[in-house]
Amino acid sequence: MSLITQIDQDIKLAMLAKQADRLRGLRAIKSALLLAKTEKGAAEELTPEAEIKVLQKLIKQRKESADIYRTQNREDLYEIEMEEMKVIEPYLPQQMTRFEIEGYLQELISRIGATSTSDMGRVMGAANKELAGKADGKTISEVVRQLLG
């Protein structure tokens, strides 16, 4: 079953259960997926990888907005962003912990033969490809910099 079909079913269930918070998050997902599907140059159907990228982008946007709202003491808006993140996250693959990322990246660095920060680009390219959907790019970058630094 495609992600859009799953989201449509979940929207119906949320409407029947009168879950306004969940409904808002699901509609945001559907809107982003439909936008990605109709972008210039996009394929007929979104690949699972493209769907994951869309969901990761939504999570990243909400994290950034939540951080801004928190610094501006807007707890009401912060809570809305956090609620939407909780709705989006179950549709993503299980995220790796920082400890798991460190272990994986240590193995990747030795496999590639990277020794210094000048090799960071090669490590990041391979890591982002292999860990797509499982880890945040910012966390990967921090860990690679720490391991190579």
C-alpha positions in Angstrom: 0.0 0.0 0.0 1.4 3.4 -0.9 2.0 6.0 1.7 -0.7 8.4 0.2 -3.3 5.6 0.5 -2.3 4.9 4.1 -2.5 8.7 4.9 -6.0 8.9 3.3 -7.2 6.0 5.4 -5.7 7.6 8.6 -7.3 11.0 7.7 -10.7 9.3 7.5 -10.1 7.6 10.9 -9.0 10.9 12.5 -12.0 12.6 11.1 -14.3 10.0 12.5 -12.6 10.1 15.9 -12.6 13.9 15.8 -8.8 14.1 16.4 -8.1 17.7 15.2 -4.4 17.6 16.1 -3.8 14.3 14.3 -5.9 15.5 11.4 -3.8 18.7 11.0 -0.6 16.6 10.8 -2.0 14.1 8.4 -3.2 16.8 6.1 0.2 18.4 6.1 1.8 15.1 5.1 -0.7 14.5 2.3 -0.2 18.1 1.0 3.6 17.7 1.0 3.3 14.3 -0.8 0.9 15.7 -3.4 3.2 18.7 -4.0 6.2 16.4 -4.4 4.2 14.2 -6.8 3.3 17.1 -9.0 6.7 18.9 -9.1 8.2 19.4 -12.5 10.2 16.4 -13.5 8.7 14.1 -10.9 7.7 10.5 -11.8 4.1 9.3 -11.9 4.4 7.8 -8.5 6.7 8.7 -5.6 9.3 6.2 -4.7 9.6 5.1 -1.1 12.9 7.0 -0.9 11.2 10.2 -2.2 8.4 9.8 0.3 10.9 9.4 3.2 12.7 12.6 2.0 9.4 14.5 2.1 8.6 13.3 5.6 12.2 14.1 6.8 11.8 17.6 5.4 8.5 18.0 7.3 10.1 16.9 10.5 13.1 19.2 10.0 10.8 22.2 9.3 8.8 21.5 12.5 11.9 21.1 14.6 13.3 24.5 13.3 9.9 26.2 13.9 9.6 24.7 17.3 13.1 25.9 18.3 12.2 29.4 17.1 8.9 29.4 19.0 10.6 28.2 22.1 13.2 31.0 22.0 10.4 33.5 21.5 8.4 32.1 24.5 5.5 31.1 22.3 4.6 27.8 24.0 1.3 27.6 22.3 2.9 27.5 18.8 5.7 25.3 20.1 3.1 22.7 21.2 1.4 22.7 17.8 4.7 21.9 16.1 5.6 19.2 18.5 2.1 17.6 18.1 2.6 17.6 14.3 6.0 16.0 14.6 4.5 13.2 16.7 2.0 12.5 13.9 4.6 12.5 11.2 7.3 10.4 12.9 5.5 7.0 12.8 5.6 7.1 9.0 9.4 7.3 9.0 11.7 4.3 9.4 13.0 3.7 13.0 15.6 6.3 13.7 19.1 5.2 14.8 20.4 6.4 18.1 23.5 8.5 18.3 25.4 5.5 19.7 24.3 3.3 16.7 25.3 6.1 14.3 28.7 6.4 15.8 29.3 2.6 15.5 28.1 2.6 11.9 30.2 5.6 10.9 33.4 4.2 12.6 33.0 1.1 10.4 32.2 3.2 7.3 35.3 5.4 7.9 37.6 2.4 8.2 36.0 0.8 5.1 36.5 4.0 3.1 40.0 4.6 4.5 39.3 8.1 5.7 41.9 9.6 8.0 41.3 13.3 8.3 38.7 16.0 7.9 39.7 16.4 4.3 38.0 13.0 3.7 34.7 14.3 5.2 33.0 14.8 1.8 33.5 11.1 0.8 32.3 9.9 4.2 29.3 12.2 4.2 28.3 11.1 0.7 28.4 7.5 1.5 26.8 7.9 5.0 23.9 10.0 3.7 23.2 7.4 1.0 23.4 4.4 3.3 21.6 6.0 6.3 18.8 7.7 4.3 15.7 7.9 6.4 17.4 6.3 9.4 19.4 9.2 10.7 19.3 13.0 10.6 21.9 14.6 8.3 22.9 17.1 11.0 23.7 14.3 13.5 25.6 12.4 10.9 27.7 15.5 10.1 28.4 16.1 13.8 29.5 12.5 14.4 31.7 12.4 11.3 33.4 15.7 12.2 34.0 14.3 15.8 35.4 11.0 14.5 37.6 12.6 11.9 38.7 15.6 13.9 
